[in-house]
Every structure is written in C-alpha cells, then in structure tokens.
Amino acid sequence: MKVSQNNQRLQKTKYLGSSAQDRVELEYKQRAHRGFSATSKGENREFEYGSLERILSRENLLLAMKRVISNKGSHGVDGMTVYELKQFLQTNWLKIREDIFNNEYKPLPVRRVEIPKPDGGTRLLGIPTVLDRFIQQAIAQELNLIYDENFSENSFGFRPRRGAKDAIKKAESYINEGYRWVVDIDLEKFFDKVNHDILMYKLSKGIKDKRVLKLIRKYLQSGIMINGIAVSNEEGTPQGGPLSPLLSNIMLDELDKELEKRGHKFCRYADDCNIYVKSKRAGERVMENITSFIEGKLRLKVNINKSAVERPWKRKFLGFTLGIMLGKAYSSISKQSLKKHKDKLREILSRSKPMTLEQRIIKLNQVNIGWINYYGIAKCKGIVVQLDKWIKQRLRMCIWKQWKKVKTRYKNLKKLGLNHYQAIKFANTRKGYWRVANSAILNTTLTNQFFNDLGLKSLTRQYIKIH
C-alpha cells in the first residue's frame, strides 16, 4: 500500500477547521498496526528512544502537527497548504502510518526555491510537502531527545532555548578575555554538500531502529523538483525541512568535539563557525589545521574566498559586527544587515506601490518588530533613532503622493489643523515629494503622534524596552 503522488494531490481540501486532532487520537487508540512486532529481542520498542513507535506516537504526532501549522510556510510540489494538513491526516493517516511501518512510504521531491543573498548569489532552498514536513518534524522531535544534550555548549544553531543572541554574547566574552583575532570559517554550500554515507554512519551510532534510519535516508534522497522534473540528489540535506537543521548539527558535532579537544574558544551557528585566538599567527595555524580536518575527515569544502583570519570588527557574524569600546566588547549591526533591512522597508514604503496607509503600517510593524527583537541586543540606539525618522519621512512622502491634487491637499491640511492661508500656501508648493516630506509642511501636520495614533510601532521605544 503506497501513498502515490496522485493520492496526495487528490486529497487537497479546503481548511474547514475540522477536529482532526480528536480523530487522530481516536483512530490511534482503536486500531493497532498489524504489520510489525512491538517487541525486539525482548525489549518493548515503544519505550526505546529513537524507535519508530515513539516517533509515530500520538503525543509526538500531535505536537509535530501543531508546530508545522504554527510555522506556516509555503506549499510543496503537491500544492497542499498547512491549513489542509489536519483534514488530510483525518482521512489518510492510518494508511500512511502503515506504509511507514512497512517501509513502503516514499517522500515526494522537494520544491526548489532560490533566495537572493545580501552579498550576491543565491541560496538554494528545498521545500518539502506539508505531509513530509509533518513526518520530518516528528522525527526531529524524537532525535532531539537523543542528540541535543550531547551537543557542544558552543553550538547555538537550531537548538532548544539557544539562539544567535547567545552566540553573540559568548563571542563578546571571548573578546573580553583577550581573544581579539577571529578565524572565520565559511563552509561552501554546506547543506548541498553533506555526504550521506558519513551522516548515516553518525546517525547509526545513536539510532538503533533500522526502520528510522531507512526513513531518514529516503528523505535525504527524495530528490529535487526543477522545472517539473524530479532530479535525484546523492549528497546534501536541502534547507527548508524541519529535519535538515538537526542533521547539520549532528554532522558538525565532530568538528565541535575536535575544537574542544584542542582547547579552542569558538562559537558555531549551523555552518557559521568563528574561532577566537590571541594572535594572527595563531589564527593562521588554526585555519590551516581545521581546514584540513573539515575537508579530510568530514568531506566538506571550506570556502577560501569567504574565510579569513581577521579582527572581529572587520568581519560579520550572524548579521552583527563585534567591536571594542573602552576595553570592552560590544556588538553592532553590520552594514550589510542594515542595508538589507532598509531595502525591505523601501519596498513597503515605495510611493509608487498601491497600498493604503493602514496596510503599510501593518506591514512595517511586522517587519520592524521581528528585526528589532533580533538586533536589539546590539549597541545601535543612534541607528534606530535615525531609522525611525527615515521611516516617517517616507510615510509622509507616500501620503503626499496619495493626496496628489491641490484641492485634496488643501482639504487634508485643513483637517490637520492648518489655517486657510497656510493650507493654500502648502497645497500649491512645487517642491518634490521627498523634499516636502522633510519640510515644515508635513512635519507640523503629520507628526509623530499622528503615526502613533495609527498604530505605527516605534523602533526606538522597542529598543529601549529591550535594554
């Protein structure tokens, strides 16, 4: 019994808010799988960490479904959205579950998406179907219980209760201890170059259930859909699925252990690895030795053009630049990260983009709140204040363009409190949009309070809250 691609496509239904959770729980309790034995060599696999029974347990699956839906994300090659997952599982889960246990389930290829990088080029993402994301999430949750506690304390990427902010704080502590040279190692197309055999060997040390290993291997080799053609992949773990981040940490854990064995001070976030040393000479020696280890032992490629031994304030790490002020380390927003954010804001605040003021403010708040929550730990109050002013000036420019006619401008300026003479004078100005946006015409009418009343979130206020 196989779940064919056509079956997955035909099962697409509109999201009706059906109680799939109750149905999945009920079916799980009423019907036990008949195609496998619950015990192996006298041990109950239901309680064995990393077993297929634990991965497909009711509690684990419900948590996986909740996370996949809350993470939203785009559709895969079958077109199914996350909002259709519950109803699809309600109808098909028992059959899919049986296929997984019988080693008959076949994942669909991932959908290839290209994301532009700030420094040029593109990052290749592989987006699995929603069903495959659900199963991958269930696997990742169980594997985390096995591997996470043994990962290095200096590994911060894609781990529970850890993140980029912790990595930056750790890097600052190294600089304060006198390690003021950084060996910045960049792995070339890491997610596309992971050796499947080496990765599966590492997984086999922690996972004893061969059915789980076979399922993971199927996901690694599920292929990529490019222009409607499925292309097989013999290496790599395409970014985009819930399983890839964990597999990357498992693959690079050996690098972490090697760095710890050698006594290095380092921070690693996925494939970004910074090692802190006390001199340039020491850094060059570390760069040479670690490059040999990565390429020889892990069969990965170090990008020589992007890797370097340099002062921390001349490099970028996770979107931050680390510097020293009055003998103490601090973090600031890198120029590339700031430019990327402003480019995103320009797209929202383009005066030629047809959008209401309320829609612009909603989009601005979504982008700005996420941005300041990430970069708020940096020393960047001056940048944030200037960014707030720049955003409001561009909003004034958009409003002035929307008013367009002299009659409309006069009417709106009068509403904002100007007298007849001032409204006539300002409405007939021949200044350009950007110049008007920064003049007394709008600074005295479209005030900060005006935008606050419309619900615009101030970056400066959010920054002060964080600090």
Secondary structure, DSSP 8 states (H G I E B T S, - for coil): ----HHHHHHT--------HHHHHHHHHHH---SSS-SEETTEEGGGSTT-HHHHTSHHHHHHHHHHHHHH-----TT---GGGHHHHHHHHHHHHHHHHHTT------EEEEEEE-TTSSEEEEEE--HHHHHHHHHHHHHHHHHHGGGS-TTB-TT-TT--HHHHHHHHHHHHHTT--EEEEEEBTTHHHH-BHHHHHHHHHHH---HHHHHHHHHHHTS-EEETTEEE--SB---BTSTHHHHHHHHHHHHHHHHHHHTT-EEEEETTEEEEEESSHHHHHHHHHHHHHHHHHHS---B-TTT-EEE-GGGS-BTTEEEEEETTEEEEEE-HHHHHHHHHHHHHHT-TTS---HHHHHHHHHHHHHHHHHHHTTSS-HHHHHHHHHHHHHHHHHHHHHHH-SHHHHHHHHHHTT--HHHHHHHHT----HHHHHTSHHHHTTS-HHHHHHTT---HHHHHHHH-
